[in-house]
Amino acid sequence: MVWIKKTFFIEDNLPETPLFKVSEDNYTYLYCTDNRDSEEQVLNNFFCAVAAHNYTGVKCEEVFST
């Protein structure tokens, strides 16, 4: 079995939806794009909702930054 040691993404290839999975990790992890260029994007951002409402059971870790 092959495991990913380091994750990287090509920004132009990221999906339009903010939540996605990848086959390279056997669809194990849920990835979330964190685009916050406008107020609307902040209000509709999964990461912001998790942080603002102190949801439990979800761990967010930044794996890509421009």
C-alpha positions in Angstrom: 0.0 0.0 0.0 1.3 3.5 -0.9 0.7 6.4 1.4 1.0 10.1 0.6 3.9 11.7 2.4 3.3 15.3 1.3 0.2 16.8 -0.2 0.3 19.5 -2.8 -2.3 21.0 -5.1 -2.2 23.0 -8.3 -4.5 25.9 -7.6 -5.9 26.1 -11.1 -6.9 22.4 -10.9 -8.9 22.7 -7.7 -12.6 22.0 -8.0 -15.3 24.7 -7.9 -16.8 23.1 -4.8 -15.0 23.9 -1.5 -15.1 20.3 -0.3 -13.4 17.5 -2.2 -11.5 14.2 -1.8 -8.7 12.8 -3.9 -8.0 9.2 -5.1 -4.3 9.5 -4.2 -5.1 9.0 -0.5 -7.8 6.4 -1.2 -10.5 9.1 -0.6 -9.6 9.0 3.1 -9.4 12.7 3.9 -11.8 15.5 3.1 -10.1 18.6 1.7 -11.5 22.1 1.8 -10.5 25.1 -0.3 -10.3 28.3 1.7 -11.1 31.1 -0.7 -12.0 34.2 1.2 -11.6 37.0 -1.4 -15.1 38.5 -0.8 -17.6 38.8 2.1 -19.8 36.2 0.3 -17.0 33.7 0.2 -16.4 34.3 4.0 -20.1 33.6 4.8 -20.1 30.5 2.6 -16.8 29.1 3.8 -16.7 25.7 5.5 -13.5 26.4 7.4 -15.0 29.7 8.8 -18.2 27.9 9.8 -16.3 25.2 11.7 -14.2 27.9 13.5 -17.0 30.3 14.2 -19.4 27.7 15.7 -16.8 25.6 17.6 -17.9 22.4 15.8 -16.4 19.3 17.3 -15.3 16.2 15.5 -13.7 18.1 12.7 -10.0 18.9 12.6 -8.7 21.4 10.1 -5.1 21.5 9.0 -3.6 23.9 6.4 -1.9 21.9 3.7 -1.6 24.5 0.9 -1.1 28.2 1.0 -0.4 30.6 -1.9 
